[in-house]
Structures are given as structure tokens and as C-alpha cells.
Amino acid sequence: MQRRVLSGVPQGSVLGPLLFVIYISDSKYSLKSLFVMYADDLKIYNKSCNFIVLQNDLDMVANWSCTLLLRINSAKCLVLYTNSNRNLKHDYHVHGTQLSKVDSYRDLGVMVSSSLLWSDHIAELVKKANRIIFLISRTFRAITISMFNNLYKTLVRPVLEFANTVWAPSLKGDIALLEGVQRRATRLPFGRVRPSYEGRLALMHLPSLVDRRGRGAMITTFQALTNNNSVIRFFFKLDMRGRTRGNSFKLVKGNFKTTGRQIYIVNRVFGKWNSLPTEVVLNDSVLSFKGSYDQYNKV
């Protein structure tokens, strides 16, 4: 069935992304290591003790890319170690070139560090958001609450919230750093004489960033548990022990030994999700869940 394309698309092509995925679809079949792939972005990972297997996989991908005339640029390939043992940090090569070792890298807009913590990413977001707020303050000598809300929600808040289901902060310092951006920004419409931060939020009908992240995590959890096609559904494990108290979609908390695993979304939402009543959890759509969740939090 043919349909007219009425909107623009990335890179100016409708079929381009699909055709590229089809073209490279055989690239992953022979890999022995675990991997994740998004378009032409491939990440292969393995335990340090399996470094020979990982190097063999890199060689296989490099040879495959040459066969399909898509030679890999070794300069753009990086190695990130998530352990602190220097003896386990092996060298890896592509086309005979040793790959650069890094402590962090940007993955689809999120800064991933070797510690698997998010302080560096959060600090970068705060700097970017503060620059935007400064430009707003220089551009508009006087600004109404309505104008501010439009500018803030369009230009600033998305910067502070992009992919925050992945990197939601757990450290008090990081939480305060993020909230401080909104705290300072909401001063703009009021000048020197202004209400408290909580008072400003009430007047401007803005929730705190902490509350928005918590709500977003609950929505993500609901989507994962109710959508059979959700790519993150397998992250969550339901408690099947037949408890009669609380909702019927209680989660099992995962085991963890590191801080990075402790702040993983499944462990992060465990307590809040399991405390929700059945009438909130058992909704038939995301929209109705949002309404029930918001009503529950008002009580």
C-alpha cells in the first residue's frame, strides 16, 4: 500500500534507514560476545578474561565491513573498561590499529563512564542548561510567568530530562545540582522580591524535577510490564509468590554488588512501584495510568 510522506525525515530519506539496516543485518550472526546495535552504532562487550574472544569478534566485524565496502574507521572506535584492575585492561585492534582507551564516551546522547555512574553526565547537562537560561535572561529584560513556562519547557527542561530513565541520579549532590537549575531559572519572572522555591513552583504550576523523574520512572515501568513488545520488559521480574497485599504486579528486587547496579531502573523503582495500589497499576492504557497515578499522589 502506497502512502504520501507528509513530513520531513532524518537525512532526507524515507527508505534509507530501513535499507541500511537490511544491508548490515547479517553482521551480528557469528559474534561470540554480547553486543547491542543501533543503526551503524555497534557496541561489543565481554569479560576481560575473554579478551581473545572479543578480539576475534572485532576481527570478524572488521573483515565483514571490508567485504561490504563499509571499512571501519579505527579512529572512531573506542575501548571502555568497567573494572579498575590494570592487569585486565588488554589492548584491542581493528585493521592493525590499536584502539584508543577512554574513561567515558557519549552513547546516543548520554555520557557513559567507566564507573557506570552518572555524575559526569549530569554535570555536563547542568552546564548546558545554565547556558540556555543565561541566554534567556539576556534576551528578555522582562518576562511573564507564561512566557517563562513556554521557554523553559521548550528549551531547558528537555535538556535536563533526556533519557533520564537511564541516568536518574542517586547521589544527593547530583540531585541538588539538577534541581538547582530549575531553582535558579524560576527566579527570572519574579526579580529580587520573590516567593520561596516551593511557592514559585506552585504559582507557575511546575512540579519539581525529582517528582517528574519519579513519575517518568513509574510510566516507563507500566509500559514495560503491559506492552509485550517493550524492549526492556525482560529487565523486570514479577513476584509470583501470590501475595494478597498490594498490587498484583509487584516486582522482585534484583541482586547487586555495585552502586551502578543498585541505581539500575529495576532496583530504583522497586519500592515505589510495589507500594502503588491495584487500581493504579491495573489500567488499560498509559493515559489512564497517568491519570490514576496523578490522582493517587494528590491524596
Backbone as CSV, one residue per row, in Angstrom:
resi,resn,N_x,N_y,N_z,CA_x,CA_y,CA_z,C_x,C_y,C_z
1,MET,0.846,-1.184,0.000,0.000,0.000,0.000,0.889,1.245,0.000
2,GLN,0.602,2.168,-0.892,1.387,3.381,-1.008,0.749,4.507,-0.195
3,ARG,1.617,5.310,0.416,1.149,6.482,1.154,2.089,7.645,0.877
4,ARG,1.524,8.822,0.851,2.345,10.015,0.676,3.063,10.324,1.979
5,VAL,4.304,10.767,1.870,5.072,11.184,3.034,4.879,12.680,3.203
6,LEU,4.243,13.068,4.302,3.862,14.465,4.501,4.802,15.211,5.441
7,SER,5.831,14.554,5.912,6.737,15.219,6.845,8.179,14.911,6.479
8,GLY,9.075,15.730,6.993,10.489,15.500,6.762,10.997,14.326,7.573
9,VAL,12.104,13.753,7.170,12.696,12.625,7.874,14.191,12.872,8.025
10,PRO,14.827,12.273,9.042,16.270,12.446,9.223,17.044,12.030,7.976
11,GLN,18.056,12.800,7.649,18.924,12.546,6.499,18.190,12.661,5.170
12,GLY,16.955,13.136,5.170,16.229,13.376,3.939,15.858,12.135,3.166
13,SER,15.736,10.997,3.825,15.414,9.754,3.129,14.385,8.962,3.911
14,VAL,13.416,8.409,3.200,12.390,7.587,3.838,12.864,6.143,3.973
15,LEU,13.372,5.582,2.881,13.789,4.185,2.874,15.240,3.985,3.297
16,GLY,16.021,5.070,3.322,17.443,4.956,3.626,17.750,4.178,4.898
17,PRO,17.184,4.574,6.042,17.479,3.843,7.286,17.093,2.371,7.215
18,LEU,15.920,2.080,6.639,15.484,0.687,6.527,16.418,-0.121,5.635
19,LEU,16.781,0.443,4.498,17.663,-0.267,3.576,19.039,-0.507,4.199
20,PHE,19.515,0.459,4.990,20.816,0.286,5.639,20.764,-0.858,6.649
21,VAL,19.685,-0.916,7.438,19.538,-1.994,8.417,19.504,-3.351,7.719
22,ILE,18.788,-3.429,6.591,18.740,-4.682,5.827,20.135,-5.041,5.306
23,TYR,20.868,-4.023,4.859,22.194,-4.239,4.272,23.170,-4.827,5.286
24,ILE,23.063,-4.395,6.549,24.016,-4.850,7.566,23.428,-5.928,8.466
25,SER,22.269,-6.456,8.132,21.554,-7.357,9.041,22.299,-8.651,9.333
26,ASP,23.256,-9.027,8.510,23.988,-10.274,8.754,25.258,-10.063,9.563
27,SER,25.495,-8.825,10.014,26.765,-8.508,10.670,26.893,-9.143,12.042
28,LYS,25.796,-9.539,12.657,25.821,-9.945,14.052,25.724,-11.449,14.277
29,TYR,25.489,-12.216,13.221,25.138,-13.607,13.422,26.264,-14.463,13.987
30,SER,27.508,-14.145,13.722,28.624,-15.005,14.118,29.373,-14.500,15.341
31,LEU,28.925,-13.430,15.966,29.644,-12.877,17.113,29.466,-13.761,18.338
32,LYS,30.560,-13.997,19.057,30.518,-14.803,20.277,30.271,-13.943,21.518
33,SER,30.614,-12.671,21.438,30.422,-11.754,22.564,29.020,-11.165,22.530
34,LEU,28.607,-10.623,23.665,27.348,-9.894,23.708,27.519,-8.573,22.973
35,PHE,26.433,-8.036,22.453,26.527,-6.784,21.709,25.163,-6.102,21.697
36,VAL,25.189,-4.817,21.419,23.975,-4.045,21.157,24.246,-3.212,19.917
37,MET,23.195,-2.994,19.131,23.386,-2.310,17.857,22.223,-1.377,17.592
38,TYR,22.534,-0.159,17.167,21.523,0.807,16.758,22.001,1.438,15.459
39,ALA,21.335,1.081,14.359,21.765,1.543,13.029,23.226,1.134,12.820
40,ASP,24.124,2.114,12.611,25.530,1.777,12.375,26.370,1.872,13.641
41,ASP,25.719,1.995,14.792,26.415,2.103,16.073,26.432,0.725,16.733
42,LEU,27.599,0.102,16.786,27.738,-1.248,17.333,28.621,-1.232,18.568
43,LYS,28.131,-1.831,19.644,28.911,-1.964,20.875,29.029,-3.450,21.206
44,ILE,30.249,-3.935,21.308,30.522,-5.332,21.648,31.175,-5.360,23.023
45,TYR,30.710,-6.244,23.889,31.284,-6.273,25.231,31.419,-7.705,25.729
46,ASN,32.405,-7.882,26.615,32.700,-9.202,27.150,33.513,-9.032,28.430
47,LYS,33.687,-10.113,29.166,34.530,-10.091,30.351,35.996,-10.004,29.928
48,SER,36.793,-9.373,30.790,38.209,-9.189,30.454,38.932,-10.514,30.260
49,CYS,38.491,-11.552,30.971,39.149,-12.852,30.832,38.892,-13.474,29.461
50,ASN,37.906,-12.954,28.749,37.593,-13.451,27.401,38.108,-12.504,26.324
51,PHE,39.247,-11.874,26.588,39.743,-10.844,25.669,40.080,-11.410,24.290
52,ILE,40.471,-12.683,24.230,40.774,-13.286,22.922,39.499,-13.423,22.096
53,VAL,38.412,-13.834,22.746,37.119,-13.946,22.060,36.682,-12.586,21.541
54,LEU,36.861,-11.559,22.376,36.461,-10.210,21.980,37.287,-9.715,20.795
55,GLN,38.594,-9.969,20.816,39.438,-9.553,19.689,39.049,-10.295,18.415
56,ASN,38.727,-11.576,18.540,38.281,-12.338,17.366,36.995,-11.751,16.787
57,ASP,36.095,-11.320,17.656,34.852,-10.703,17.187,35.134,-9.385,16.475
58,LEU,36.074,-8.608,17.009,36.450,-7.358,16.350,37.037,-7.638,14.967
59,ASP,37.870,-8.654,14.879,38.446,-9.021,13.577,37.356,-9.443,12.602
60,MET,36.377,-10.176,13.108,35.295,-10.647,12.250,34.481,-9.477,11.709
61,VAL,34.174,-8.516,12.590,33.416,-7.341,12.159,34.231,-6.523,11.166
62,ALA,35.521,-6.379,11.420,36.384,-5.610,10.514,36.439,-6.257,9.133
63,ASN,36.585,-7.575,9.086,36.628,-8.275,7.795,35.288,-8.188,7.075
64,TRP,34.219,-8.333,7.844,32.877,-8.225,7.257,32.668,-6.842,6.650
65,SER,33.105,-5.804,7.361,32.905,-4.440,6.876,33.659,-4.199,5.572
66,CYS,34.833,-4.786,5.445,35.591,-4.637,4.196,34.896,-5.358,3.048
67,THR,34.329,-6.520,3.339,33.623,-7.283,2.306,32.453,-6.489,1.747
68,LEU,31.750,-5.748,2.627,30.593,-4.965,2.204,30.963,-3.531,1.835
69,LEU,32.280,-3.272,1.710,32.771,-1.941,1.323,32.344,-0.871,2.317
70,LEU,32.302,-1.236,3.608,31.974,-0.293,4.681,33.119,-0.290,5.694
71,ARG,34.311,-0.041,5.217,35.504,-0.145,6.055,35.356,0.703,7.314
72,ILE,35.655,0.095,8.451,35.520,0.757,9.747,36.638,1.773,9.937
73,ASN,36.280,2.939,10.462,37.260,3.966,10.802,37.791,3.675,12.201
74,SER,38.997,3.156,12.295,39.568,2.756,13.585,39.664,3.920,14.555
75,ALA,39.843,5.128,14.027,39.989,6.303,14.889,38.712,6.611,15.662
76,LYS,37.587,6.130,15.160,36.311,6.383,15.824,35.885,5.235,16.740
77,CYS,36.711,4.206,16.829,36.414,3.066,17.700,37.118,3.264,19.044
78,LEU,36.427,2.980,20.125,36.952,3.231,21.461,36.814,1.992,22.336
79,VAL,37.654,1.927,23.365,37.588,0.848,24.350,37.310,1.463,25.711
80,LEU,36.274,0.975,26.381,35.912,1.442,27.719,35.942,0.249,28.668
81,TYR,36.727,0.352,29.733,36.802,-0.710,30.737,35.926,-0.333,31.932
82,THR,35.215,-1.308,32.460,34.372,-1.045,33.629,34.927,-1.724,34.869
83,ASN,36.200,-2.088,34.851,36.862,-2.609,36.046,38.114,-1.785,36.297
84,SER,38.588,-1.819,37.526,39.744,-0.994,37.909,41.051,-1.780,37.933
85,ASN,41.012,-3.050,37.584,42.206,-3.897,37.600,43.024,-3.658,36.335
86,ARG,44.188,-3.062,36.484,45.020,-2.735,35.322,45.479,-3.981,34.572
87,ASN,45.626,-5.085,35.282,46.096,-6.313,34.643,45.065,-6.891,33.679
88,LEU,43.826,-6.443,33.792,42.759,-6.962,32.937,42.412,-6.006,31.800
89,LYS,43.184,-4.936,31.671,42.912,-3.953,30.621,43.788,-4.252,29.403
90,HIS,43.290,-5.106,28.552,44.042,-5.552,27.383,43.907,-4.550,26.234
91,ASP,44.837,-4.642,25.313,44.780,-3.819,24.102,43.951,-4.538,23.041
92,TYR,43.222,-3.736,22.263,42.412,-4.291,21.176,42.724,-3.538,19.889
93,HIS,42.601,-4.237,18.760,42.995,-3.671,17.471,41.912,-3.880,16.422
94,VAL,41.829,-2.935,15.502,40.969,-3.045,14.324,41.805,-2.643,13.117
95,HIS,41.888,-3.500,12.122,42.718,-3.260,10.930,44.169,-2.973,11.322
96,GLY,44.657,-3.625,12.396,46.040,-3.446,12.817,46.294,-2.204,13.639
97,THR,45.276,-1.383,13.854,45.422,-0.150,14.632,44.909,-0.366,16.051
98,GLN,45.729,-0.009,17.042,45.295,-0.151,18.428,44.206,0.866,18.739
99,LEU,43.141,0.411,19.365,42.011,1.283,19.670,42.299,2.128,20.905
100,SER,41.816,3.353,20.875,42.019,4.286,21.984,41.222,3.849,23.208
101,LYS,41.825,4.023,24.384,41.163,3.699,25.648,40.621,4.985,26.264
102,VAL,39.386,4.940,26.726,38.750,6.136,27.273,38.113,5.812,28.623
103,ASP,37.893,6.853,29.415,37.192,6.707,30.692,35.701,6.976,30.554
104,SER,35.316,7.617,29.445,33.899,7.894,29.208,33.691,8.137,27.719
105,TYR,32.456,7.984,27.279,32.119,8.281,25.885,30.634,8.576,25.797
106,ARG,30.251,9.275,24.743,28.849,9.637,24.548,28.154,8.559,23.726
107,ASP,27.105,8.005,24.287,26.347,6.947,23.623,24.908,7.409,23.428
108,LEU,24.565,7.754,22.190,23.211,8.214,21.858,22.765,9.349,22.774
109,GLY,23.659,10.291,23.020,23.313,11.475,23.796,23.539,11.359,25.285
110,VAL,23.989,10.207,25.761,24.218,10.004,27.195,25.696,9.698,27.424
111,MET,26.304,10.405,28.385,27.712,10.204,28.684,27.879,9.004,29.616
112,VAL,28.484,7.942,29.106,28.701,6.718,29.877,30.135,6.717,30.397
113,SER,30.305,6.480,31.695,31.639,6.486,32.295,32.040,5.077,32.706
114,SER,33.313,4.883,32.958,33.823,3.562,33.327,33.285,3.096,34.675
115,SER,32.868,4.023,35.527,32.302,3.665,36.830,30.835,3.280,36.742
116,LEU,30.232,3.514,35.573,28.798,3.291,35.348,27.942,4.148,36.273
117,LEU,28.513,5.270,36.719,27.765,6.283,37.463,27.560,7.478,36.539
118,TRP,26.748,8.445,36.982,26.278,9.466,36.043,26.624,10.897,36.438
119,SER,27.538,11.070,37.373,27.868,12.423,37.830,28.445,13.280,36.709
120,ASP,29.305,12.721,35.876,29.894,13.483,34.768,28.822,13.905,33.769
121,HIS,27.916,12.997,33.467,26.832,13.309,32.533,25.947,14.411,33.095
122,ILE,25.614,14.317,34.361,24.742,15.308,34.993,25.417,16.673,35.024
123,ALA,26.702,16.706,35.355,27.429,17.981,35.379,27.420,18.644,34.007
124,GLU,27.540,17.849,32.965,27.515,18.383,31.602,26.138,18.942,31.255
125,LEU,25.084,18.234,31.653,23.723,18.714,31.404,23.465,20.036,32.112
126,VAL,23.918,20.126,33.352,23.701,21.343,34.139,24.387,22.537,33.481
127,LYS,25.611,22.355,33.003,26.319,23.447,32.322,25.557,23.900,31.078
128,LYS,25.080,22.944,30.298,24.356,23.274,29.072,23.057,24.001,29.388
129,ALA,22.313,23.520,30.379,21.046,24.151,30.743,21.268,25.554,31.292
130,ASN,22.312,25.736,32.090,22.601,27.061,32.644,22.959,28.064,31.552
131,ARG,23.642,27.598,30.512,23.963,28.494,29.395,22.686,28.961,28.694
132,ILE,21.740,28.059,28.539,20.473,28.423,27.894,19.703,29.412,28.754
133,ILE,19.677,29.183,30.055,18.984,30.106,30.965,19.626,31.485,30.912
134,PHE,20.948,31.528,30.844,21.641,32.814,30.746,21.230,33.551,29.478
135,LEU,21.153,32.841,28.368,20.739,33.467,27.107,19.307,33.983,27.194
136,ILE,18.435,33.240,27.850,17.046,33.691,28.021,17.008,34.972,28.840
137,SER,17.788,35.009,29.926,17.793,36.193,30.789,18.360,37.415,30.075
138,ARG,19.309,37.215,29.157,19.877,38.335,28.411,18.958,38.779,27.281
139,THR,18.172,37.866,26.767,17.305,38.181,25.628,16.037,38.899,26.068
140,PHE,15.488,38.493,27.212,14.220,39.061,27.691,14.472,39.842,28.973
141,ARG,14.385,41.174,28.864,14.589,42.019,30.037,13.510,41.774,31.084
142,ALA,12.277,41.655,30.609,11.142,41.359,31.485,10.422,40.156,30.903
143,ILE,10.049,39.236,31.760,9.440,38.003,31.278,8.282,37.616,32.191
144,THR,7.162,37.280,31.602,5.997,36.861,32.377,6.109,35.375,32.709
145,ILE,5.278,34.937,33.644,5.273,33.519,34.009,4.906,32.659,32.809
146,SER,3.934,33.114,32.031,3.504,32.355,30.854,4.639,32.235,29.835
147,MET,5.323,33.352,29.572,6.454,33.322,28.640,7.552,32.399,29.158
148,PHE,7.833,32.531,30.450,8.891,31.704,31.031,8.566,30.221,30.904
149,ASN,7.335,29.861,31.239,6.952,28.448,31.166,7.161,27.884,29.764
150,ASN,6.762,28.656,28.762,6.925,28.195,27.381,8.400,28.015,27.025
151,LEU,9.219,29.008,27.389,10.646,28.937,27.075,11.337,27.824,27.861
152,TYR,11.007,27.732,29.136,11.653,26.740,30.000,11.303,25.321,29.571
153,LYS,10.024,25.087,29.306,9.588,23.737,28.928,10.094,23.337,27.543
154,THR,10.347,24.327,26.699,10.792,24.036,25.335,12.309,23.921,25.227
155,LEU,13.036,24.800,25.927,14.481,24.906,25.721,15.336,24.318,26.837
156,VAL,14.845,24.358,28.060,15.690,23.998,29.201,15.365,22.612,29.758
157,ARG,14.117,22.408,30.116,13.769,21.147,30.784,14.059,19.900,29.949
158,PRO,13.839,19.931,28.626,14.208,18.743,27.842,15.690,18.378,27.945
159,VAL,16.545,19.394,28.103,17.978,19.134,28.257,18.240,18.365,29.549
160,LEU,17.495,18.710,30.601,17.698,18.103,31.910,17.037,16.739,32.047
161,GLU,16.196,16.375,31.073,15.413,15.149,31.240,15.613,14.120,30.135
162,PHE,16.370,14.433,29.123,16.533,13.484,28.026,17.124,12.168,28.533
163,ALA,16.405,11.073,28.305,16.852,9.713,28.664,17.117,9.560,30.156
164,ASN,16.406,10.336,31.000,16.707,10.266,32.433,16.250,8.970,33.092
165,THR,15.486,8.156,32.387,15.181,6.827,32.914,16.463,6.017,33.068
166,VAL,17.437,6.295,32.222,18.719,5.592,32.274,19.610,6.156,33.375
167,TRP,19.721,7.477,33.444,20.753,8.077,34.291,20.209,8.793,35.530
168,ALA,18.978,8.566,35.920,18.397,9.268,37.076,19.370,9.233,38.258
169,PRO,19.653,10.386,38.873,20.688,10.453,39.909,20.268,9.790,41.211
170,SER,21.249,9.270,41.921,21.012,8.693,43.247,21.774,9.448,44.329
171,LEU,22.853,10.120,43.943,23.650,10.879,44.905,22.979,12.205,45.223
172,LYS,22.987,12.585,46.492,22.335,13.829,46.906,22.918,15.039,46.180
173,GLY,24.225,15.018,45.964,24.857,16.140,45.276,24.364,16.296,43.854
174,ASP,24.212,15.186,43.143,23.719,15.236,41.764,22.256,15.669,41.717
175,ILE,21.460,15.181,42.663,20.042,15.566,42.727,19.919,17.065,42.958
176,ALA,20.716,17.582,43.902,20.675,19.015,44.204,21.181,19.842,43.030
177,LEU,22.182,19.332,42.323,22.739,20.052,41.173,21.683,20.235,40.088
178,LEU,20.944,19.184,39.788,19.887,19.267,38.781,18.758,20.173,39.236
179,GLU,18.313,19.992,40.464,17.194,20.800,40.960,17.592,22.268,41.047
180,GLY,18.877,22.518,41.279,19.350,23.890,41.364,19.161,24.662,40.074
181,VAL,19.196,23.977,38.939,18.969,24.642,37.656,17.558,25.208,37.616
182,GLN,16.571,24.390,37.965,15.189,24.869,37.962,14.965,25.904,39.057
183,ARG,15.645,25.728,40.181,15.520,26.686,41.284,15.953,28.085,40.828
184,ARG,17.095,28.160,40.135,17.583,29.451,39.656,16.726,29.982,38.511
185,ALA,16.328,29.096,37.619,15.565,29.530,36.449,14.237,30.155,36.838
186,THR,13.577,29.604,37.840,12.249,30.104,38.225,12.299,31.464,38.915
187,ARG,13.488,31.995,39.147,13.596,33.344,39.700,13.364,34.420,38.643
188,LEU,13.553,34.069,37.379,13.534,35.073,36.312,12.261,35.913,36.271
189,PRO,11.060,35.345,36.370,9.858,36.182,36.261,9.594,37.055,37.489
190,PHE,10.313,36.826,38.598,9.950,37.486,39.854,10.893,38.611,40.267
191,GLY,12.097,38.644,39.755,13.020,39.693,40.166,13.574,39.438,41.554
192,ARG,13.898,40.530,42.265,14.547,40.398,43.571,13.584,39.959,44.660
193,VAL,12.350,40.433,44.597,11.348,40.047,45.596,10.575,38.856,45.039
194,ARG,10.771,37.714,45.632,10.170,36.502,45.072,9.793,35.527,46.182
195,PRO,8.831,34.660,45.902,8.451,33.619,46.868,9.560,32.579,47.005
196,SER,9.360,31.659,47.923,10.291,30.539,48.067,10.237,29.659,46.820
197,TYR,11.174,28.744,46.701,11.195,27.851,45.539,9.894,27.067,45.432
198,GLU,9.437,26.511,46.550,8.185,25.755,46.531,7.017,26.654,46.154
199,GLY,7.039,27.896,46.635,5.981,28.842,46.283,6.000,29.197,44.808
200,ARG,7.196,29.354,44.250,7.302,29.652,42.820,6.764,28.499,41.981
201,LEU,7.097,27.282,42.365,6.599,26.122,41.619,5.076,26.074,41.633
202,ALA,4.486,26.390,42.786,3.022,26.369,42.884,2.404,27.443,41.994
203,LEU,2.975,28.648,42.010,2.447,29.742,41.190,2.611,29.465,39.696
204,MET,3.667,28.769,39.341,3.971,28.517,37.931,3.450,27.164,37.448
205,HIS,2.825,26.420,38.355,2.270,25.100,38.023,3.350,24.176,37.459
206,LEU,4.490,24.188,38.138,5.611,23.330,37.744,5.908,22.329,38.859
207,PRO,6.032,21.058,38.551,6.485,20.089,39.555,8.001,20.164,39.701
208,SER,8.526,19.651,40.790,9.977,19.587,40.934,10.528,18.555,39.955
209,LEU,11.802,18.673,39.637,12.425,17.704,38.732,12.479,16.312,39.365
210,VAL,12.614,16.270,40.687,12.606,14.980,41.389,11.279,14.269,41.177
211,ASP,10.178,15.017,41.338,8.850,14.416,41.152,8.636,13.975,39.709
212,ARG,9.116,14.761,38.760,8.940,14.397,37.350,9.735,13.132,37.007
213,ARG,10.929,13.012,37.552,11.707,11.797,37.287,11.033,10.570,37.898
214,GLY,10.488,10.739,39.099,9.793,9.624,39.738,8.571,9.197,38.951
215,ARG,7.805,10.171,38.490,6.611,9.875,37.680,7.008,9.206,36.367
216,GLY,8.058,9.718,35.736,8.509,9.133,34.481,8.955,7.687,34.648
217,ALA,9.609,7.382,35.766,10.052,6.011,36.021,8.862,5.078,36.195
218,MET,7.802,5.570,36.844,6.596,4.751,37.014,5.916,4.491,35.667
219,ILE,5.881,5.506,34.817,5.272,5.345,33.488,6.071,4.343,32.658
220,THR,7.399,4.447,32.713,8.250,3.504,31.983,8.026,2.077,32.471
221,THR,7.908,1.911,33.783,7.666,0.585,34.349,6.328,0.032,33.889
222,PHE,5.292,0.877,33.911,3.965,0.446,33.449,4.018,0.010,31.988
223,GLN,4.683,0.794,31.164,4.792,0.454,29.742,5.532,-0.868,29.543
224,ALA,6.590,-1.074,30.321,7.374,-2.304,30.174,6.573,-3.539,30.568
225,LEU,5.736,-3.409,31.600,5.001,-4.566,32.104,3.735,-4.865,31.317
226,THR,3.207,-3.886,30.615,1.927,-4.079,29.923,2.061,-4.188,28.412
227,ASN,3.234,-3.917,27.888,3.443,-3.979,26.439,4.344,-5.165,26.101
228,ASN,3.771,-6.153,25.442,4.541,-7.356,25.107,5.709,-7.064,24.171
229,ASN,5.637,-5.939,23.465,6.689,-5.588,22.515,7.749,-4.667,23.111
230,SER,7.634,-4.367,24.395,8.601,-3.475,25.033,9.991,-4.104,25.022
231,VAL,10.984,-3.313,24.597,12.353,-3.837,24.502,13.012,-3.975,25.871
232,ILE,12.409,-3.412,26.915,13.003,-3.515,28.250,12.167,-4.377,29.186
233,ARG,11.162,-5.046,28.647,10.297,-5.845,29.517,11.082,-6.918,30.267
234,PHE,12.058,-7.527,29.618,12.798,-8.617,30.259,13.671,-8.131,31.408
235,PHE,13.827,-6.803,31.564,14.568,-6.282,32.706,13.812,-6.517,34.014
236,PHE,12.486,-6.548,33.928,11.642,-6.595,35.117,11.181,-8.023,35.397
237,LYS,11.229,-8.428,36.657,10.788,-9.757,37.064,9.653,-9.616,38.066
238,LEU,8.507,-10.218,37.747,7.340,-10.128,38.616,7.455,-11.113,39.774
239,ASP,6.927,-10.694,40.919,6.871,-11.557,42.102,5.679,-12.496,41.951
240,MET,5.926,-13.788,41.770,4.865,-14.765,41.513,4.488,-15.560,42.756
241,ARG,4.806,-15.040,43.942,4.553,-15.809,45.158,3.122,-15.683,45.669
242,GLY,2.267,-14.980,44.923,0.848,-14.940,45.259,0.504,-14.146,46.502
243,ARG,1.217,-13.074,46.747,0.893,-12.233,47.898,-0.456,-11.561,47.698
244,THR,-1.200,-11.432,48.784,-2.542,-10.842,48.700,-2.534,-9.347,48.969
245,ARG,-1.494,-8.829,49.594,-1.435,-7.404,49.912,-0.786,-6.636,48.765
246,GLY,-1.309,-5.430,48.495,-0.744,-4.586,47.457,-1.191,-4.995,46.073
247,ASN,-0.563,-4.400,45.054,-0.970,-4.673,43.677,-0.474,-6.042,43.201
248,SER,-1.065,-6.501,42.117,-0.769,-7.841,41.607,0.403,-7.856,40.630
249,PHE,1.055,-6.702,40.437,2.207,-6.616,39.539,3.470,-6.249,40.315
250,LYS,3.594,-6.794,41.516,4.766,-6.486,42.325,6.038,-7.008,41.667
251,LEU,7.102,-6.247,41.839,8.388,-6.598,41.241,9.296,-7.286,42.247
252,VAL,10.203,-8.087,41.730,11.250,-8.695,42.540,12.498,-7.833,42.420
253,LYS,13.077,-7.486,43.544,14.272,-6.653,43.525,15.474,-7.481,43.108
254,GLY,16.257,-6.949,42.185,17.417,-7.675,41.702,18.574,-7.638,42.683
255,ASN,19.497,-8.563,42.526,20.700,-8.587,43.353,21.736,-7.620,42.789
256,PHE,22.509,-7.018,43.652,23.539,-6.096,43.180,24.688,-6.044,44.172
257,LYS,25.883,-5.817,43.647,27.081,-5.667,44.461,27.725,-4.302,44.266
258,THR,27.318,-3.593,43.227,27.928,-2.302,42.915,26.880,-1.201,42.958
259,THR,27.346,0.032,43.113,26.429,1.172,43.110,25.755,1.321,41.760
260,GLY,26.511,1.054,40.684,25.934,1.150,39.349,24.732,0.251,39.181
261,ARG,24.809,-0.959,39.720,23.688,-1.892,39.632,22.563,-1.501,40.587
262,GLN,22.916,-0.914,41.712,21.913,-0.501,42.692,20.972,0.552,42.123
263,ILE,21.489,1.459,41.286,20.658,2.529,40.739,20.061,2.155,39.390
264,TYR,20.238,0.921,38.974,19.602,0.373,37.775,18.091,0.524,37.923
265,ILE,17.381,0.808,36.841,15.981,1.191,36.934,15.129,0.190,37.697
266,VAL,15.354,-1.115,37.531,14.533,-2.115,38.215,14.657,-1.975,39.725
267,ASN,15.869,-1.790,40.220,16.068,-1.632,41.656,15.637,-0.253,42.132
268,ARG,15.709,0.725,41.255,15.351,2.091,41.627,13.846,2.262,41.819
269,VAL,13.044,1.583,41.003,11.587,1.765,41.065,10.915,0.739,41.965
270,PHE,11.674,-0.221,42.454,11.118,-1.354,43.194,10.164,-0.928,44.317
271,GLY,10.643,-0.093,45.231,9.837,0.283,46.385,8.595,1.071,46.024
272,LYS,8.758,2.079,45.175,7.634,2.935,44.801,6.584,2.161,44.024
273,TRP,7.008,1.370,43.049,6.051,0.615,42.234,5.267,-0.380,43.088
274,ASN,5.944,-1.103,43.952,5.271,-2.111,44.771,4.314,-1.501,45.783
275,SER,4.482,-0.219,46.083,3.587,0.440,47.038,2.314,0.972,46.388
276,LEU,2.266,0.986,45.049,1.080,1.506,44.366,-0.096,0.558,44.553
277,PRO,-1.305,1.099,44.742,-2.488,0.241,44.878,-2.884,-0.384,43.547
278,THR,-3.678,-1.430,43.617,-4.084,-2.169,42.421,-4.809,-1.286,41.420
279,GLU,-5.663,-0.373,41.913,-6.447,0.453,40.994,-5.579,1.400,40.164
280,VAL,-4.374,1.667,40.615,-3.451,2.491,39.830,-2.713,1.629,38.806
281,VAL,-2.249,0.478,39.233,-1.448,-0.391,38.371,-2.277,-1.030,37.260
282,LEU,-3.505,-1.430,37.574,-4.337,-2.142,36.594,-5.125,-1.173,35.731
283,ASN,-4.438,-0.452,34.885,-5.067,0.413,33.893,-4.816,-0.177,32.515
284,ASP,-5.679,0.183,31.571,-5.565,-0.426,30.243,-4.822,0.434,29.237
285,SER,-4.340,1.599,29.659,-3.581,2.453,28.751,-2.644,3.338,29.552
286,VAL,-1.629,3.853,28.874,-0.679,4.751,29.532,-1.383,6.016,30.000
287,LEU,-2.304,6.531,29.184,-3.016,7.757,29.535,-3.820,7.581,30.813
288,SER,-4.544,6.471,30.924,-5.345,6.243,32.127,-4.448,5.983,33.338
289,PHE,-3.289,5.348,33.121,-2.351,5.141,34.224,-1.837,6.473,34.748
290,LYS,-1.493,7.387,33.835,-1.021,8.705,34.257,-2.063,9.399,35.121
291,GLY,-3.338,9.342,34.682,-4.399,9.982,35.444,-4.557,9.369,36.821
292,SER,-4.540,8.048,36.899,-4.688,7.362,38.186,-3.498,7.639,39.098
293,TYR,-2.309,7.647,38.518,-1.108,7.896,39.319,-1.115,9.315,39.875
294,ASP,-1.463,10.284,39.040,-1.504,11.677,39.492,-2.560,11.862,40.572
295,GLN,-3.711,11.229,40.413,-4.770,11.339,41.412,-4.330,10.701,42.725
296,TYR,-3.652,9.585,42.648,-3.170,8.894,43.846,-2.179,9.761,44.615
297,ASN,-1.318,10.477,43.904,-0.317,11.316,44.564,-0.897,12.581,45.163
298,LYS,-2.093,12.969,44.725,-2.738,14.153,45.293,-3.383,13.863,46.642
299,VAL,-3.725,12.594,46.867,-4.438,12.217,48.093,-3.509,12.333,49.299
